């Protein structure tokens, strides 16, 4: 008889540097997606306790609830994950996170990866298996118009270029050199706009128009794809200083994708940061709120911080996360 275990799993959040949006199947299956992304040392953590006194399911997620079966959970991600893992009752689970959900840091992907890691801990799944399980939950089970970017970064960690084809993904890792580490820790700043949104809702229109090859959407997506290739070439050649200007160009393209990408609050914060000494930045995730990633000119970091603080934008300090999802178990 296998000894049951309490399992704790955590998966990192991420900041995308270029190529976001090209991972959606509606684009990647036609033209090939490319996303340059960095996992950060901010996490979603999931704890799974393998039994419950009454034999029911107790979950402490957005709120605490006790139900007889996973199908009755209000959290749709947890419902789908537990069905896939075949663990739907007589269990307790809880989650914790370093940032609010719906803020562009890949939180739903990190949550789903961490939950699957905890549920499948006894199978010792590989990172790619976790990413595929988690992405299938969102894309197949829940039919959300998202790509696999968040799930792969949560599972793999580090700095990667994700080459996304019709049926496969190739993850190209970059060594965390001193130049890259210094740039990330000193020049990249992350600020919360105070607004959140559902990425699936924001992406639905983009996904539909991409499948129709609408010129107004295809042109900026092709521009974003080209920018990602340029940044990839820069990183391969060690030109990490190209990140800041690339972020600004990316933001200009992203604004053309939908009128739901930005808000007056976001535009105000972006302008304030640029005037204070930033050289580029962009709203993370699908848009509509969440976190702004800004690249400051060397020596101007504190000025940018002061200006954003005055606007009520909270900074989330971060560094690179070298590893992806991890899990550990404790025998009962």
N, C-alpha and C positions, 0 to 999 in steps of 0.2 A: 504493500500500500504506500502510495506517494505521500510524504508529509506535506500538509498544506502550508503555504507560506504567505506572510504579509509581504506585499511587493510595493516598492516605491519607485516610480519612474519619472524622469524629467526629460523634457525636450526643449531645445533653445528656440527663442524667437529669432527673427531675421530682419535685416534691412536690405532691400534690393537697390543695387547701384545703377543698373541699366537693363533694359529689355522687358520690364514688367508689362504684361498684357500679351506678349507674343507666346506665352506658354499655354494660352487657351487653345483647346483642340481646334476651334474654328479657324484659328490662324496657323498654328503649328502643323496641322495635318496638310495644309496647302503649301506652306512656304518654309517650314522649319523654324521653330522658336529658339531664341537664345536669351538667357537671363544670367546676369552677373549678380551674385548675391552673397551676403555675409551673415553668418550666424553670430548672434551676440550673446553675451553672458547674462541674459535675462531669460527666464524660463517659465514653462508651464509644468507643474508637478501634479502627478496623479498617484493616489494611494489606493490599493485594492486589498481589502481584508476578506479572506475566503469563506466566511460564513456569517450568518445572522441568526440571532437567538430564535426568532419565529420562523426562520426558513424563507423570509421574504427578501426584498431588495431595498437597501437603504442607501440613498445617494445624497451627498452634500456637494452640489454643483452651484448653479446660480442661486438656488435655494435648496433647503433640505426637504426630502420627501421619502416616504416609505410606501412601496407598492409591492404587489404580489409577483410582478413579472416586468422584465425590461421594456416590453411593449407599452407599458403604462407610464414610462418616464416622460417628463415634459421636454427634456433635453434630447433633441433628435440625433445629435452626434453620438451620444452615449447609447441611445436605443440601437442605432445601426451597428455600432462597434460591438456591443455585447451580443447581438444576434450573430454577427460574423464569427466571434470568438466562441460561440456556443455556451456562454455563461450568462444566463438570463435571470437567475434567482438565487436565493441563499448566498448573498454576497453583500458587502458594503464597500462603497467607494467614495472618494472625496477628491477635489481638485483645488489647486492654488495657482496663482499666476502673479508675475511681476508687473503686468500692465493690464489695463481694461481690455475686454474683448471688443472686436469691431473697430480697432484703431490702426490697422494697416501693418502690423508686425507679424502677421502669419499666425495669429493666436489659435484659430480653429484647427489649422493644420498641425500645430505643435501639440494641442490638446489631444487630437485624434491619434497622433503618433505615440504620445506618451501613454494614452489609455490602452492602445493595442499592445504596446510593449509590456505593460503591466499584466494585461489579460493573457498574453501569450508567452509570458516569462519562462515557463517550463519548457517551451520549444526552442529557446535561445535563437530567436529570429535574427537574420542579417538585416543591416540597415536598409538595403534596397527592398527587402520583403516588407519591412514596416512601412516604408514610403508607399509601396504599391497597395498594401492593405488600406492604409489611411486615405490615399487618394481615391480608391474605389468606393470607400464609404461616402465621400462627398460627391464624386462625379457620377457614380452609378446608383448607389442606394438612395441618395438624397437628391440626385439630379440637379446639382448646383452647377452653374456655368463658370467653373474654375478650372485651373490647370494643376499640374503636379509640383510646381515650384516650391510652395510652402512645405509640402510633405517631405520632399527630398532634402531640403535644407534642415528641417527639424530632425530628420533621421541621420544625416551625414555630418552636420556642423561644418565649421571652417569657412573658407572662401572658395567658392566654386563658380565655374561657368557651366551652366546646364544647357546642353545641346539637345533640343527636344524635337524628335521626329514623329512620324505618323504612329509608330508602334513602340518606340523605345526612347530611352533617355540616356545620354552619355554625360556623366558628371566629371568635369575636368577640374581637379583640385589645384590650388595655388599654395605654395609654401608661405607661411606667415613670416616673411622676411622682416628685418628690423625696420626697413623703410615703410612697409605696409603697416606694420604694427604701430609705428609712430604716427603715421597719418591718421589711422583709425582712432587712436586714443587721444590725439591732440587736436586734430582738425575737424573731425566729424562730430556734430552736435545734434542731439535728438530732443525735440520739443513737442509736448502734447498740446494740441489746439483746443482741447476741452470738448470736442465734438466726436461722436462715434457714428458708425453706420454699418449696414449689412452689405458686405462685399458682393454677395450674390445678386442683390437688388441693383446695385450700381452697374454690375457687369452684364446683366441680362440684355440690355439694349445693344451694347457693344458686340456681344456675341451674335445676336441676331443679324446686325448690319454687316458683320464680318462674313458671315455665311452667305449673305447676299452680295458680297464684294462691293459694298457701298463705297464710292470714291472718298467721301468725307471721312470715313473711318480707316480705309485701307492706306491712304497716304501717310497719316501720322504713324500708323503701326509699322509701315515699311521704314519710316524715318527712325523710329525707336529701335527696330531690328538692326539698322545700319549703325546707330550709335553704340549698341551693345557690341557689335563686331569691332568698332574702333576702340572701345575701352578694353576689350579682350586683347587686341593687338598691343595696346599700351601696357597692360599688366604683364603680358608675356615678355615685353622689353624692359620692364621695371620702371615705367613712367607712371608712378602712382599719383603724381600731382595732376594728372589729367582727370581725376575723378570729379573734382569740383566743377569745372566747366561743363563736363558731360552731364552732371546732374541738372544744371540750369537748362541745357538744350533739351534734355529729356522732359523737363517740366513744361517747356513750351509746346512740345509735341503732345504731351498728355492732355493739356488744356483743350486741344482740338478734338479729342475723342468723344466728349460728351459735355453737356452743360451741367451735369451732375458731379463733375470731377472736383470743382472748387466751390468755395463759399466766400462771402465777403470777409468773414473772419480769417479764413486761410489766406486770402490775398493780402489782407492787412499785415498779417504776421510775416508773410514772405517778403513783402516790401520793406518792413522794418528791419528784418535780418540782413537784407542786402545793403540797405543804407548804413547799417552799423558795422559792416565789414565782412559779410559773407560773399563768397565768389560763386555760389550756386547752391541749389537744393531742390528738393521735390517732396511732394506729399506722398507718403508711402501707402501701398495697397491700391485699392481700386479708386479711391478718391472720396470726396464728400465729407471728410473729417479725418480724425486720427492723428498720427504723428508726422511732423515735418522733420526731414533730415536735411541739415544745412552743413555745408562745407565752408569753414571760415578761412580767410586769408591768414597766413602765419602771423602771429602776434596780435590778431584782432579777436581772438576767441572770447576774452572777457567782455569786450565791448558788445559783442553779439549777445552774450548771456545777459548782460545788464539790460539791453534793449528789450529782449524777449521777456525777461522777468517783469519789466515795467508794464508789459502788455498782458500779464497774467498767464503766460505760457510756461508750464512747468517743464524743467529739463529732466530727462531720464539718462543719467550717466551710464555708459556701457563700454565694454571692450569686446574684442573678438572672442568667440567661443570655439576652441579648437576641435571639440568633439560634438557629436550629435547625441541622439537619445541614449540615455543610460538607465539601467534598472538594477536594483538589488533586492534580495529577498531575505526574510528572516523566518526561520522555521518556528512553527507554533508548538 
